[in-house]
Amino acid sequence: MSLAEALKKSELFSALDEESLAELRAASRLRKYKKDGVILVQGDLCEGLALVAKGEVAVEVYNPEGDANMVDLLSAGDCVGEELLFDNEVRYPYTVLSCSTTELYFISRNAISSLLEKQPLFRQAFFRLLSTKLLKKYRHIAMLSQKSLRQKVGCFIREACVLPDQNEIILPASRELIAKYLAMPRPSFSRELTQMCRDGILEVEGRRVRILDRHKLEQLLIENGKDSPIEET
């Protein structure tokens, strides 16, 4: 995918004029990765922003024992490292891995700083992106704090509906990756989806998920979760 096509997919860059796009083209480089490739390593120096042009990437944090926790799951149009651009010596607090054949454009810190200074609309979009990312992290914490596996899945489905009256979503990644994002076994994720279908809450076809009964979904999220306790992973 060309840089121009990748930029159009991103809410951050989509409104830029031709002159600004030309600056970005001159200040960016494309890197391609196979599935399970290492894109960025926790502790590396951040030198700019990475834009996902193709594929899916996982953002993981490792503890001293080497155990990994997935803290974000990104796809085409998403950015990596935007929260780190205001400190010249900051290092990545996470590792980024490719979950499929992946392409990323790395854009220099200077190019982003220049746009922030010269383009008010870009500056607004940038801070809106930071706000969206922060809210996403809080929602992720809320998902992980649910009392049961079914509540975790239900919370994920509800949060994926960005519009108030939205009742259908496309799962943003494979079941395996979403299960990892929710800190649960992959079979458990599939089992809970199946049970929610049997209960008349959802209809699932491949990656397409339709909410059939939003009231039941909301009730599920306020129950004690006794029927489906959290399992050890």
Secondary structure, DSSP 8 states (H G I E B T S, - for coil): --HHHHHHH-TTTTT--HHHHHHHHHTEEEEEE-TT-EEE-TT-B--EEEEEEESEEEEEEE-TT--EEEEEEEETT-EESGGGTT-TT-B-SSEEEESSSEEEEEEEHHHHHHHHHH-HHHHHHHHHHHHHHHHHHHHHHHHHT-SBHHHHHHHHHHHH--STT--EEE-SS-HHHHHHHTTS-HHHHHHHHHHHHHTTSEEEETTEEEES-HHHHHHHHHS--TTSB----
